[in-house]
Structures are given as C-alpha cells and as structure tokens.
Amino acid sequence: MDFQEMFFSFDGRLNRKPYILRFLLRNAIIWCLGYLIGSLFAPDGTMFQILAFALTFIAALSCLSLLRRTIGPNRYGPDPLADGRGIDAW
C-alpha cells in the first residue's frame, strides 16, 4: 500500500484500528510540515500564506478520505460497525 492509497483513496473501508493509526500518522505529518513552514517563512509573508493554504487543503482532502461512506454491506465486505458495537460519527 502506497502513501497516496493510504491517505487519499476514497475506495475501501476502515475499521477503528487502521482509521486511528492513519489519523495519527496524518496529523503527525501535518504538524511537522506546519512547523517546517512556520520556521522557514515569516508568518505574515505571502509564501507562508500560500503554503499554509495548500497544507490545509491537502489535510482536509486527506481527512475526508478517512470518513465512513456506505452504511451496510457493499462490494468491499460487511459493515464493520453493523454489529452495533461501534459509534457512528454521523
């Protein structure tokens, strides 16, 4: 599984463990990149604003790809939350 498939793919389903691990890794990467951008460019400069916007856009897209989609079974398998033990975010 490559980086693009892990963080930007809208195919497949995730149960709790892969979701939490990907969420934590995504946040660590975003935090490190944000720190790097903040330390290399002045916060009131144009380049900082452009890079901060791009990082925010990429983070939002990645976050959307981790959300639950189809309720119930689909071609990828049974719903991991169908047994009623999971908490539905919607």
C-alpha positions in Angstrom: 0.0 0.0 0.0 1.5 3.3 -1.0 1.2 6.8 0.6 -1.5 8.0 -1.9 -3.7 5.0 -1.4 -3.3 5.2 2.3 -4.3 8.9 2.7 -6.1 10.0 -0.4 -8.1 7.0 -1.6 -11.9 7.1 -1.4 -12.1 3.3 -2.0 -12.5 0.6 0.6 -13.5 0.7 4.3 -11.6 1.2 7.5 -12.4 -0.2 10.9 -11.2 1.5 14.1 -7.6 0.5 14.3 -6.5 1.4 10.7 -8.5 4.6 11.0 -6.9 5.7 14.2 -3.4 4.8 13.0 -3.8 6.7 9.7 -5.4 9.6 11.5 -2.4 9.9 14.0 0.2 9.5 11.3 -1.6 12.1 9.1 -1.7 14.5 12.0 2.0 14.0 12.8 2.9 14.6 9.2 0.8 17.8 9.0 2.2 19.0 12.3 5.8 18.5 11.1 5.1 20.2 7.8 3.3 23.1 9.5 6.3 23.5 11.9 8.7 23.5 9.0 6.7 26.0 7.0 6.3 28.3 10.1 10.1 28.1 10.8 11.2 28.8 7.2 8.8 31.6 6.3 7.6 34.7 8.1 4.0 34.2 9.3 2.9 37.5 7.7 4.5 36.7 4.3 2.8 35.7 1.1 4.8 32.5 0.7 3.7 31.4 4.2 0.1 32.0 3.4 0.2 30.1 0.2 1.9 27.1 1.7 -0.4 27.2 4.8 -3.4 27.2 2.5 -2.0 24.3 0.4 -1.3 22.3 3.5 -4.8 23.0 4.9 -6.4 21.9 1.6 -4.3 18.7 1.5 -5.1 17.9 5.1 -8.8 18.5 4.5 -8.8 16.2 1.5 -7.0 13.5 3.4 -9.4 13.8 6.3 -12.4 13.4 4.0 -10.9 10.2 2.6 -10.9 8.7 6.1 -14.7 9.3 6.8 -17.3 6.5 6.7 -19.2 6.2 3.5 -21.7 3.4 2.7 -23.8 2.2 5.5 -24.4 -1.6 5.4 -22.5 -4.2 3.3 -21.0 -3.3 0.0 -18.6 -4.9 -2.5 -15.7 -4.4 -0.1 -17.3 -6.5 2.6 -19.6 -6.3 5.6 -20.0 -3.1 7.5 -17.6 -3.2 10.4 -20.0 -1.1 12.5 -23.1 -3.2 11.7 -23.0 -5.2 14.9 -24.0 -2.2 16.9 -20.8 -2.0 19.0 -19.3 0.9 17.0 -20.1 4.5 17.4 -21.4 6.1 14.2 -20.0 9.6 13.6 -23.0 10.7 11.6 
